[in-house]
Amino acid sequence: MNSAETLADQAYRYVRTAIASGELAAGEKVTERGMADRLAISPTPVREALRRLEIDGLIERIGPRTVLVAAIRGAAIDDLAEVEVGLRGLVARFAARHATAEQLDALDALLDRADDLLILLKERRRQDQPADRHLTELLDTMQEFNDTVSACAHNPVLVRMLEQSRVFTRTRRRELLLSRVAEDETFGLDRYTSHRALVRALRARDEVTAERLALSDAQGGLSALREAR
């Protein structure tokens, strides 16, 4: 958990992303004690998180300590996605403003590693050999790239808001990515080259271009993953 994130924030983010991803289905009963046990925290922060989710309209209270997951319509998911995409763009804008030389070099190094892994991955597939390990390493590297871009913003509050707004948990996102790649080996590669352009924009302190690239990548990625649900 992020050091700036409270236990109530953690519970709120977990339940909301679980609802958005379908891990918690509409009509499913959630109790404060059960959720507290699942998260290994006390019921008090869970109670606060559920109050916030009730205000958001994501749950319906049926008892003093029990709620039901509300039915989320497509428009609600669209709203969640729009918030996440917007925050991703804002993070990139701040990153263009505040990234250090060391962080920018780290981003280039991560993309160099990703390039090498992509070459190995394609070669393994060409030879009809197992490539799961290389794919996992590539996904891990790109996750590290995204996390480093967030760190470049030097804005913990903004990054925390982004984490709390994600439509899919990191685990669910990985599952969906693997599912799409299994269907289409080229999935996501059309957006991969935009990462180099993003680093160039960050180095140039070009906030407008950095934000535009991040918005486009986030929108494309979320749309594709939602199709895989």
HELIX and SHEET records of a PDB file:
HELIX    1   1 LEU A    7  SER A   21  1                                  15    
HELIX    2   2 GLU A   32  LEU A   39  1                                   8    
HELIX    3   3 PRO A   43  ASP A   56  1                                  14    
HELIX    4   4 GLY A   74  HIS A   98  1                                  25    
HELIX    5   5 ALA A  101  ARG A  126  1                                  26    
HELIX    6   6 ASP A  132  CYS A  152  1                                  21    
HELIX    7   7 PRO A  156  SER A  165  1                                  10    
HELIX    8   8 ARG A  170  GLU A  183  1                                  14    
HELIX    9   9 LEU A  189  TYR A  192  1                                   4    
HELIX   10  10 SER A  194  ARG A  203  1                                  10    
HELIX   11  11 GLU A  207  GLU A  227  1                                  21    
SHEET    1   A 3 LYS A  29  THR A  31  0                                        
SHEET    2   A 3 THR A  66  VAL A  69 -1                                        
SHEET    3   A 3 ILE A  59  GLY A  63 -1                                        
END                                                                             
